[in-house]
Each structure stands twice: as C-alpha cells, then as structure tokens.
Amino acid sequence: MLFKGTHIKDLSKVSIILILAGFVIIGSSVFFFLSLAEEVMEKEKFIIDATVNDFIASFNTPWLQDTMGYITEAGSVIWLSIASVILFIYLMFFSKFSRWVAISFAINMIGISGLTKGLKLLFERQRPEVLAQFDGTGFSFPSGHSTGAITFYGFIIYLILISPLEKKWKWTINSLLAVVIFLVAFSRVFLSVHYVTDIAAGLAIGLTWLFTCITALELTIWRQRRRKVLGRRSR
C-alpha cells in the first residue's frame, strides 16, 4: 500500500525510485539550505568561501577566465529562457510525453525563477564582486545560475531517464548534462561573482524544487493512468 486505495505495484519501477528519492532529496536539501541560510541571515563569514576564492586566484589566468565566461552563459537567464520556451513547445505539441510533462516543466522553470528572486531579496547578500559582463549584478544568495541550471538540465535528465533510449545512451547523455550543471555552478565562483556557499545553496534549493515538480508530476501521471484502468474495469 502506498496511499489509501493505491498500490505500489501500480507504479513503474522508475516512478517508485523517483518518488522515494524525491522525498529523501527534498528533505535533505531543505535542511542543508536552511542551515546555510541561517548563517547568511546572521551575516556570518564562511571560511570555505575565502579558502576557495584564494585557491582559484592561485591558478586563474585570462584564458581560463574567458573560458569560464563562455561556460557561465549556459546558465544565463537569456539562454535558459529561450531554451525553456523551445523545450516547452516541443513537449506540449510534438513529443509523445503526456502534456502534464510540459506543464510540469513550465512550473519548474517559472517557479524556480520566482523563488530565486524572492530569496535574493530576502537575504540581500552582497556579491564578492559586481561584474555586469558575467551577469554578476544584484544580490548573491542563492546563485541564480545554479538554481536555473540544475532545474533546467535536471529536468532534461529526468526526460532522458524516462525515455525509451538504450541504457548506455541514457548514462552518457545524463553524465554530460550533470557535468554541464557542475561547470555552470563552478564558473560563478571562478568568475568571482558568487561565493561557494551561494552555489551550494543554489544547487540545494534548485534540487529541492526540481524533485518537488518531478514527484508531483509522477503522481499526477500515475493517477491519470489509474483512472483509465479503473474506467476500463468498470465497463
């Protein structure tokens, strides 16, 4: 028994794993974010922020700076907005996925945008450096590039996972997407427009929101299938 009137056997193996993982990840990510947020709210300084910044400064070069400047664009508001609109149109009108997938994706991206902006205004943490050329303006906590990257590319990882692709291709594509998420997040620290704790908080809150949307989507699709099965049995 999963919920009243439902059974685990009615869910696919992937759905069960996603839902159970979702609850664990949501809980642990929220706890981690709140732990960081409490310290930031009290204007505490983190040793890890200074340590990481000093470490990066020890080997930073103009070439690496330019490279990270290009990488960070993969998490920019403009790119994610354009890519999200394209993916939404594809999911809604051209893919074989349920339209609930497109709706969930839209909620995923619009929701994280509003949540990130709200949290930035709440904490009002200043950036280590203000660099407009790298979207390094406004408040710092949490990192918007990190929340955007993990929710956008993370949702694509989910789509690949539930697709009929061969397992080797799923692992290959999803591993590359995971690397993109990491590089976008790392680039923000490398470019000195965020502290590493901004990145950690951004990934935590982004992961929380992503799995909230995915868990809700899986349960919605399951209920949709369940109603169809019960409708056929009642005929």
MODELLER restraints for C-alpha pairs under 7 A, 6 or more apart:
rsr = mdl.restraints
at = mdl.atoms
rsr.add(forms.Gaussian(group=physical.xy_distance, feature=features.Distance(at['CA:1:A'], at['CA:7:A']), mean=4.60, stdev=0.5))
rsr.add(forms.Gaussian(group=physical.xy_distance, feature=features.Distance(at['CA:1:A'], at['CA:8:A']), mean=6.03, stdev=0.5))
rsr.add(forms.Gaussian(group=physical.xy_distance, feature=features.Distance(at['CA:2:A'], at['CA:8:A']), mean=5.60, stdev=0.5))
rsr.add(forms.Gaussian(group=physical.xy_distance, feature=features.Distance(at['CA:11:A'], at['CA:222:A']), mean=6.71, stdev=0.5))
rsr.add(forms.Gaussian(group=physical.xy_distance, feature=features.Distance(at['CA:15:A'], at['CA:218:A']), mean=6.36, stdev=0.5))
rsr.add(forms.Gaussian(group=physical.xy_distance, feature=features.Distance(at['CA:18:A'], at['CA:215:A']), mean=6.88, stdev=0.5))
rsr.add(forms.Gaussian(group=physical.xy_distance, feature=features.Distance(at['CA:19:A'], at['CA:215:A']), mean=5.27, stdev=0.5))
rsr.add(forms.Gaussian(group=physical.xy_distance, feature=features.Distance(at['CA:22:A'], at['CA:211:A']), mean=5.18, stdev=0.5))
rsr.add(forms.Gaussian(group=physical.xy_distance, feature=features.Distance(at['CA:22:A'], at['CA:212:A']), mean=6.86, stdev=0.5))
rsr.add(forms.Gaussian(group=physical.xy_distance, feature=features.Distance(at['CA:22:A'], at['CA:215:A']), mean=6.14, stdev=0.5))
rsr.add(forms.Gaussian(group=physical.xy_distance, feature=features.Distance(at['CA:25:A'], at['CA:208:A']), mean=6.73, stdev=0.5))
rsr.add(forms.Gaussian(group=physical.xy_distance, feature=features.Distance(at['CA:26:A'], at['CA:208:A']), mean=4.67, stdev=0.5))
rsr.add(forms.Gaussian(group=physical.xy_distance, feature=features.Distance(at['CA:26:A'], at['CA:211:A']), mean=6.67, stdev=0.5))
rsr.add(forms.Gaussian(group=physical.xy_distance, feature=features.Distance(at['CA:29:A'], at['CA:204:A']), mean=4.96, stdev=0.5))
rsr.add(forms.Gaussian(group=physical.xy_distance, feature=features.Distance(at['CA:29:A'], at['CA:205:A']), mean=6.65, stdev=0.5))
rsr.add(forms.Gaussian(group=physical.xy_distance, feature=features.Distance(at['CA:29:A'], at['CA:208:A']), mean=5.94, stdev=0.5))
rsr.add(forms.Gaussian(group=physical.xy_distance, feature=features.Distance(at['CA:30:A'], at['CA:204:A']), mean=6.98, stdev=0.5))
rsr.add(forms.Gaussian(group=physical.xy_distance, feature=features.Distance(at['CA:30:A'], at['CA:205:A']), mean=6.80, stdev=0.5))
rsr.add(forms.Gaussian(group=physical.xy_distance, feature=features.Distance(at['CA:30:A'], at['CA:208:A']), mean=6.68, stdev=0.5))
rsr.add(forms.Gaussian(group=physical.xy_distance, feature=features.Distance(at['CA:33:A'], at['CA:201:A']), mean=5.39, stdev=0.5))
rsr.add(forms.Gaussian(group=physical.xy_distance, feature=features.Distance(at['CA:33:A'], at['CA:204:A']), mean=5.99, stdev=0.5))
rsr.add(forms.Gaussian(group=physical.xy_distance, feature=features.Distance(at['CA:33:A'], at['CA:205:A']), mean=6.56, stdev=0.5))
rsr.add(forms.Gaussian(group=physical.xy_distance, feature=features.Distance(at['CA:36:A'], at['CA:201:A']), mean=6.93, stdev=0.5))
rsr.add(forms.Gaussian(group=physical.xy_distance, feature=features.Distance(at['CA:41:A'], at['CA:123:A']), mean=6.04, stdev=0.5))
rsr.add(forms.Gaussian(group=physical.xy_distance, feature=features.Distance(at['CA:49:A'], at['CA:195:A']), mean=5.58, stdev=0.5))
rsr.add(forms.Gaussian(group=physical.xy_distance, feature=features.Distance(at['CA:49:A'], at['CA:196:A']), mean=5.54, stdev=0.5))
rsr.add(forms.Gaussian(group=physical.xy_distance, feature=features.Distance(at['CA:49:A'], at['CA:197:A']), mean=6.61, stdev=0.5))
rsr.add(forms.Gaussian(group=physical.xy_distance, feature=features.Distance(at['CA:56:A'], at['CA:190:A']), mean=6.42, stdev=0.5))
rsr.add(forms.Gaussian(group=physical.xy_distance, feature=features.Distance(at['CA:65:A'], at['CA:191:A']), mean=6.64, stdev=0.5))
rsr.add(forms.Gaussian(group=physical.xy_distance, feature=features.Distance(at['CA:68:A'], at['CA:187:A']), mean=5.31, stdev=0.5))
rsr.add(forms.Gaussian(group=physical.xy_distance, feature=features.Distance(at['CA:69:A'], at['CA:134:A']), mean=6.63, stdev=0.5))
rsr.add(forms.Gaussian(group=physical.xy_distance, feature=features.Distance(at['CA:71:A'], at['CA:183:A']), mean=6.98, stdev=0.5))
rsr.add(forms.Gaussian(group=physical.xy_distance, feature=features.Distance(at['CA:71:A'], at['CA:184:A']), mean=6.06, stdev=0.5))
rsr.add(forms.Gaussian(group=physical.xy_distance, feature=features.Distance(at['CA:71:A'], at['CA:187:A']), mean=6.85, stdev=0.5))
rsr.add(forms.Gaussian(group=physical.xy_distance, feature=features.Distance(at['CA:72:A'], at['CA:184:A']), mean=5.01, stdev=0.5))
rsr.add(forms.Gaussian(group=physical.xy_distance, feature=features.Distance(at['CA:72:A'], at['CA:187:A']), mean=5.65, stdev=0.5))
rsr.add(forms.Gaussian(group=physical.xy_distance, feature=features.Distance(at['CA:72:A'], at['CA:188:A']), mean=6.79, stdev=0.5))
rsr.add(forms.Gaussian(group=physical.xy_distance, feature=features.Distance(at['CA:73:A'], at['CA:79:A']), mean=7.00, stdev=0.5))
rsr.add(forms.Gaussian(group=physical.xy_distance, feature=features.Distance(at['CA:74:A'], at['CA:184:A']), mean=6.58, stdev=0.5))
rsr.add(forms.Gaussian(group=physical.xy_distance, feature=features.Distance(at['CA:75:A'], at['CA:145:A']), mean=4.80, stdev=0.5))
rsr.add(forms.Gaussian(group=physical.xy_distance, feature=features.Distance(at['CA:75:A'], at['CA:148:A']), mean=6.25, stdev=0.5))
rsr.add(forms.Gaussian(group=physical.xy_distance, feature=features.Distance(at['CA:75:A'], at['CA:149:A']), mean=5.19, stdev=0.5))
rsr.add(forms.Gaussian(group=physical.xy_distance, feature=features.Distance(at['CA:75:A'], at['CA:184:A']), mean=6.08, stdev=0.5))
rsr.add(forms.Gaussian(group=physical.xy_distance, feature=features.Distance(at['CA:76:A'], at['CA:145:A']), mean=6.05, stdev=0.5))
rsr.add(forms.Gaussian(group=physical.xy_distance, feature=features.Distance(at['CA:88:A'], at['CA:102:A']), mean=5.56, stdev=0.5))
rsr.add(forms.Gaussian(group=physical.xy_distance, feature=features.Distance(at['CA:88:A'], at['CA:106:A']), mean=6.80, stdev=0.5))
rsr.add(forms.Gaussian(group=physical.xy_distance, feature=features.Distance(at['CA:91:A'], at['CA:97:A']), mean=6.69, stdev=0.5))
rsr.add(forms.Gaussian(group=physical.xy_distance, feature=features.Distance(at['CA:91:A'], at['CA:99:A']), mean=6.99, stdev=0.5))
rsr.add(forms.Gaussian(group=physical.xy_distance, feature=features.Distance(at['CA:91:A'], at['CA:102:A']), mean=5.12, stdev=0.5))
rsr.add(forms.Gaussian(group=physical.xy_distance, feature=features.Distance(at['CA:92:A'], at['CA:99:A']), mean=5.48, stdev=0.5))
rsr.add(forms.Gaussian(group=physical.xy_distance, feature=features.Distance(at['CA:92:A'], at['CA:102:A']), mean=5.29, stdev=0.5))
rsr.add(forms.Gaussian(group=physical.xy_distance, feature=features.Distance(at['CA:100:A'], at['CA:217:A']), mean=6.94, stdev=0.5))
rsr.add(forms.Gaussian(group=physical.xy_distance, feature=features.Distance(at['CA:101:A'], at['CA:217:A']), mean=6.85, stdev=0.5))
rsr.add(forms.Gaussian(group=physical.xy_distance, feature=features.Distance(at['CA:104:A'], at['CA:213:A']), mean=6.25, stdev=0.5))
rsr.add(forms.Gaussian(group=physical.xy_distance, feature=features.Distance(at['CA:104:A'], at['CA:217:A']), mean=6.33, stdev=0.5))
rsr.add(forms.Gaussian(group=physical.xy_distance, feature=features.Distance(at['CA:108:A'], at['CA:151:A']), mean=6.87, stdev=0.5))
rsr.add(forms.Gaussian(group=physical.xy_distance, feature=features.Distance(at['CA:108:A'], at['CA:210:A']), mean=6.38, stdev=0.5))
rsr.add(forms.Gaussian(group=physical.xy_distance, feature=features.Distance(at['CA:108:A'], at['CA:213:A']), mean=6.07, stdev=0.5))
rsr.add(forms.Gaussian(group=physical.xy_distance, feature=features.Distance(at['CA:109:A'], at['CA:151:A']), mean=6.83, stdev=0.5))
rsr.add(forms.Gaussian(group=physical.xy_distance, feature=features.Distance(at['CA:109:A'], at['CA:152:A']), mean=6.84, stdev=0.5))
rsr.add(forms.Gaussian(group=physical.xy_distance, feature=features.Distance(at['CA:112:A'], at['CA:147:A']), mean=6.94, stdev=0.5))
rsr.add(forms.Gaussian(group=physical.xy_distance, feature=features.Distance(at['CA:112:A'], at['CA:148:A']), mean=7.00, stdev=0.5))
rsr.add(forms.Gaussian(group=physical.xy_distance, feature=features.Distance(at['CA:112:A'], at['CA:206:A']), mean=6.92, stdev=0.5))
rsr.add(forms.Gaussian(group=physical.xy_distance, feature=features.Distance(at['CA:112:A'], at['CA:209:A']), mean=6.87, stdev=0.5))
rsr.add(forms.Gaussian(group=physical.xy_distance, feature=features.Distance(at['CA:116:A'], at['CA:142:A']), mean=6.79, stdev=0.5))
rsr.add(forms.Gaussian(group=physical.xy_distance, feature=features.Distance(at['CA:116:A'], at['CA:144:A']), mean=6.20, stdev=0.5))
rsr.add(forms.Gaussian(group=physical.xy_distance, feature=features.Distance(at['CA:120:A'], at['CA:139:A']), mean=5.64, stdev=0.5))
rsr.add(forms.Gaussian(group=physical.xy_distance, feature=features.Distance(at['CA:120:A'], at['CA:140:A']), mean=6.60, stdev=0.5))
rsr.add(forms.Gaussian(group=physical.xy_distance, feature=features.Distance(at['CA:120:A'], at['CA:141:A']), mean=5.42, stdev=0.5))
rsr.add(forms.Gaussian(group=physical.xy_distance, feature=features.Distance(at['CA:120:A'], at['CA:142:A']), mean=6.30, stdev=0.5))
rsr.add(forms.Gaussian(group=physical.xy_distance, feature=features.Distance(at['CA:123:A'], at['CA:141:A']), mean=6.67, stdev=0.5))
rsr.add(forms.Gaussian(group=physical.xy_distance, feature=features.Distance(at['CA:124:A'], at['CA:139:A']), mean=5.51, stdev=0.5))
rsr.add(forms.Gaussian(group=physical.xy_distance, feature=features.Distance(at['CA:125:A'], at['CA:139:A']), mean=5.46, stdev=0.5))
rsr.add(forms.Gaussian(group=physical.xy_distance, feature=features.Distance(at['CA:125:A'], at['CA:140:A']), mean=5.31, stdev=0.5))
rsr.add(forms.Gaussian(group=physical.xy_distance, feature=features.Distance(at['CA:125:A'], at['CA:141:A']), mean=5.72, stdev=0.5))
rsr.add(forms.Gaussian(group=physical.xy_distance, feature=features.Distance(at['CA:126:A'], at['CA:139:A']), mean=5.40, stdev=0.5))
rsr.add(forms.Gaussian(group=physical.xy_distance, feature=features.Distance(at['CA:126:A'], at['CA:140:A']), mean=5.60, stdev=0.5))
rsr.add(forms.Gaussian(group=physical.xy_distance, feature=features.Distance(at['CA:127:A'], at['CA:139:A']), mean=6.33, stdev=0.5))
rsr.add(forms.Gaussian(group=physical.xy_distance, feature=features.Distance(at['CA:127:A'], at['CA:140:A']), mean=5.01, stdev=0.5))
rsr.add(forms.Gaussian(group=physical.xy_distance, feature=features.Distance(at['CA:127:A'], at['CA:193:A']), mean=5.94, stdev=0.5))
rsr.add(forms.Gaussian(group=physical.xy_distance, feature=features.Distance(at['CA:127:A'], at['CA:194:A']), mean=5.81, stdev=0.5))
rsr.add(forms.Gaussian(group=physical.xy_distance, feature=features.Distance(at['CA:128:A'], at['CA:192:A']), mean=6.22, stdev=0.5))
rsr.add(forms.Gaussian(group=physical.xy_distance, feature=features.Distance(at['CA:128:A'], at['CA:193:A']), mean=5.86, stdev=0.5))
rsr.add(forms.Gaussian(group=physical.xy_distance, feature=features.Distance(at['CA:128:A'], at['CA:194:A']), mean=6.12, stdev=0.5))
rsr.add(forms.Gaussian(group=physical.xy_distance, feature=features.Distance(at['CA:128:A'], at['CA:195:A']), mean=6.75, stdev=0.5))
rsr.add(forms.Gaussian(group=physical.xy_distance, feature=features.Distance(at['CA:129:A'], at['CA:192:A']), mean=5.98, stdev=0.5))
rsr.add(forms.Gaussian(group=physical.xy_distance, feature=features.Distance(at['CA:129:A'], at['CA:193:A']), mean=5.22, stdev=0.5))
rsr.add(forms.Gaussian(group=physical.xy_distance, feature=features.Distance(at['CA:130:A'], at['CA:136:A']), mean=5.23, stdev=0.5))
rsr.add(forms.Gaussian(group=physical.xy_distance, feature=features.Distance(at['CA:130:A'], at['CA:137:A']), mean=5.54, stdev=0.5))
rsr.add(forms.Gaussian(group=physical.xy_distance, feature=features.Distance(at['CA:130:A'], at['CA:193:A']), mean=6.29, stdev=0.5))
rsr.add(forms.Gaussian(group=physical.xy_distance, feature=features.Distance(at['CA:131:A'], at['CA:137:A']), mean=6.41, stdev=0.5))
rsr.add(forms.Gaussian(group=physical.xy_distance, feature=features.Distance(at['CA:131:A'], at['CA:193:A']), mean=6.67, stdev=0.5))
rsr.add(forms.Gaussian(group=physical.xy_distance, feature=features.Distance(at['CA:136:A'], at['CA:193:A']), mean=5.18, stdev=0.5))
rsr.add(forms.Gaussian(group=physical.xy_distance, feature=features.Distance(at['CA:140:A'], at['CA:194:A']), mean=6.17, stdev=0.5))
rsr.add(forms.Gaussian(group=physical.xy_distance, feature=features.Distance(at['CA:140:A'], at['CA:198:A']), mean=6.54, stdev=0.5))
rsr.add(forms.Gaussian(group=physical.xy_distance, feature=features.Distance(at['CA:141:A'], at['CA:198:A']), mean=4.99, stdev=0.5))
rsr.add(forms.Gaussian(group=physical.xy_distance, feature=features.Distance(at['CA:142:A'], at['CA:198:A']), mean=4.69, stdev=0.5))
rsr.add(forms.Gaussian(group=physical.xy_distance, feature=features.Distance(at['CA:142:A'], at['CA:199:A']), mean=6.60, stdev=0.5))
rsr.add(forms.Gaussian(group=physical.xy_distance, feature=features.Distance(at['CA:142:A'], at['CA:201:A']), mean=5.49, stdev=0.5))
rsr.add(forms.Gaussian(group=physical.xy_distance, feature=features.Distance(at['CA:142:A'], at['CA:202:A']), mean=4.74, stdev=0.5))
rsr.add(forms.Gaussian(group=physical.xy_distance, feature=features.Distance(at['CA:143:A'], at['CA:194:A']), mean=6.96, stdev=0.5))
rsr.add(forms.Gaussian(group=physical.xy_distance, feature=features.Distance(at['CA:143:A'], at['CA:198:A']), mean=5.19, stdev=0.5))
rsr.add(forms.Gaussian(group=physical.xy_distance, feature=features.Distance(at['CA:143:A'], at['CA:199:A']), mean=5.37, stdev=0.5))
rsr.add(forms.Gaussian(group=physical.xy_distance, feature=features.Distance(at['CA:143:A'], at['CA:202:A']), mean=4.94, stdev=0.5))
rsr.add(forms.Gaussian(group=physical.xy_distance, feature=features.Distance(at['CA:144:A'], at['CA:202:A']), mean=6.68, stdev=0.5))
rsr.add(forms.Gaussian(group=physical.xy_distance, feature=features.Distance(at['CA:145:A'], at['CA:185:A']), mean=6.73, stdev=0.5))
rsr.add(forms.Gaussian(group=physical.xy_distance, feature=features.Distance(at['CA:146:A'], at['CA:184:A']), mean=6.83, stdev=0.5))
rsr.add(forms.Gaussian(group=physical.xy_distance, feature=features.Distance(at['CA:146:A'], at['CA:185:A']), mean=5.06, stdev=0.5))
rsr.add(forms.Gaussian(group=physical.xy_distance, feature=features.Distance(at['CA:146:A'], at['CA:199:A']), mean=6.07, stdev=0.5))
rsr.add(forms.Gaussian(group=physical.xy_distance, feature=features.Distance(at['CA:146:A'], at['CA:202:A']), mean=5.17, stdev=0.5))
rsr.add(forms.Gaussian(group=physical.xy_distance, feature=features.Distance(at['CA:146:A'], at['CA:203:A']), mean=5.59, stdev=0.5))
rsr.add(forms.Gaussian(group=physical.xy_distance, feature=features.Distance(at['CA:147:A'], at['CA:202:A']), mean=4.82, stdev=0.5))
rsr.add(forms.Gaussian(group=physical.xy_distance, feature=features.Distance(at['CA:147:A'], at['CA:203:A']), mean=5.60, stdev=0.5))
rsr.add(forms.Gaussian(group=physical.xy_distance, feature=features.Distance(at['CA:147:A'], at['CA:205:A']), mean=6.81, stdev=0.5))
rsr.add(forms.Gaussian(group=physical.xy_distance, feature=features.Distance(at['CA:147:A'], at['CA:206:A']), mean=4.41, stdev=0.5))
rsr.add(forms.Gaussian(group=physical.xy_distance, feature=features.Distance(at['CA:149:A'], at['CA:181:A']), mean=5.63, stdev=0.5))
rsr.add(forms.Gaussian(group=physical.xy_distance, feature=features.Distance(at['CA:150:A'], at['CA:181:A']), mean=5.83, stdev=0.5))
rsr.add(forms.Gaussian(group=physical.xy_distance, feature=features.Distance(at['CA:150:A'], at['CA:203:A']), mean=6.51, stdev=0.5))
rsr.add(forms.Gaussian(group=physical.xy_distance, feature=features.Distance(at['CA:150:A'], at['CA:206:A']), mean=5.95, stdev=0.5))
rsr.add(forms.Gaussian(group=physical.xy_distance, feature=features.Distance(at['CA:150:A'], at['CA:207:A']), mean=6.54, stdev=0.5))
rsr.add(forms.Gaussian(group=physical.xy_distance, feature=features.Distance(at['CA:151:A'], at['CA:206:A']), mean=5.73, stdev=0.5))
rsr.add(forms.Gaussian(group=physical.xy_distance, feature=features.Distance(at['CA:151:A'], at['CA:207:A']), mean=6.73, stdev=0.5))
rsr.add(forms.Gaussian(group=physical.xy_distance, feature=features.Distance(at['CA:151:A'], at['CA:210:A']), mean=5.34, stdev=0.5))
rsr.add(forms.Gaussian(group=physical.xy_distance, feature=features.Distance(at['CA:153:A'], at['CA:177:A']), mean=6.25, stdev=0.5))
rsr.add(forms.Gaussian(group=physical.xy_distance, feature=features.Distance(at['CA:153:A'], at['CA:181:A']), mean=6.92, stdev=0.5))
rsr.add(forms.Gaussian(group=physical.xy_distance, feature=features.Distance(at['CA:157:A'], at['CA:174:A']), mean=5.41, stdev=0.5))
rsr.add(forms.Gaussian(group=physical.xy_distance, feature=features.Distance(at['CA:160:A'], at['CA:170:A']), mean=6.08, stdev=0.5))
rsr.add(forms.Gaussian(group=physical.xy_distance, feature=features.Distance(at['CA:161:A'], at['CA:170:A']), mean=6.29, stdev=0.5))
rsr.add(forms.Gaussian(group=physical.xy_distance, feature=features.Distance(at['CA:185:A'], at['CA:199:A']), mean=6.08, stdev=0.5))
rsr.add(forms.Gaussian(group=physical.xy_distance, feature=features.Distance(at['CA:188:A'], at['CA:194:A']), mean=5.56, stdev=0.5))
rsr.add(forms.Gaussian(group=physical.xy_distance, feature=features.Distance(at['CA:189:A'], at['CA:195:A']), mean=5.79, stdev=0.5))
rsr.add(forms.Gaussian(group=physical.xy_distance, feature=features.Distance(at['CA:189:A'], at['CA:196:A']), mean=5.97, stdev=0.5))
